[in-house]
Amino acid sequence: MKQDNDTKIKTIVETDDCFAYTAEEPDGEVTYHLQINNVTLHFFNEEWQVALDFLKEVVKEFPG
């Protein structure tokens, strides 16, 4: 993955088909990214917290 000189990328989880990472932007803001197959979702911090709460509820209902 290409990264700007001032953007710090941190891999959270990586598999063959999925990739989760954070990016610390030059202004200090951290963004969250989920890449699942050919879909990529980008979140600011508040959006990420909402997504996590939602996904926790989904996992409760569909525990795999």
N, C-alpha and C positions, 0 to 999 in steps of 0.2 A: 504494500500500500504506500502510495506517495504521500509524503508529509511535508508541509511548509517548514521552513527553518525555525519558526517561532512556535509552531504547534506541537505539543507533546502528546503522542498517541500512546495509550496504555491498553494492551490486550487484556480482556477479562476472561473470555472463553473462546476457544477456537476449535472447530471440528471440520470435517471434510466439507460440509454444506452450510455451516453456520459460523458467524463471527460476531462477537460482542466486544465493543471497545469504548473507551472514553477518549475525548480529545480536550486538552487544556488549550484554549485559544490564547492568542497573544495578549488579549485584554484581561486574562485571568479567569474567564468564564469556562466552566466545564460543560461539555455537551456529551450526550450518550447516544450510542449508535448500535442498532441491531441489524445484521445482515443475515437473512434466512433465504437460502437459495438465491433467486434473482430479485428479492424484495429487500430494500434497505429502509429502515425507519430511523429518523433523527429526532432527538428530544433535547429540549432545554431542561434545566433541573426540575422546575415545577411540573412540566409535562411528564418527565421521567417518574416522578413520585406518583402521579396519577396512574400511569401505565403499570407500575409495580403493584399498586393496590388492586387494580383491575385484574392483573395476571394472577395474583394470589387468590382472588376469589374464583377465577377460572380453574385453577389447580385444585381447589377444594371440591368443586363440582365434578371435575373430570380428573381424578387422581392417577390416571394412567395405569 
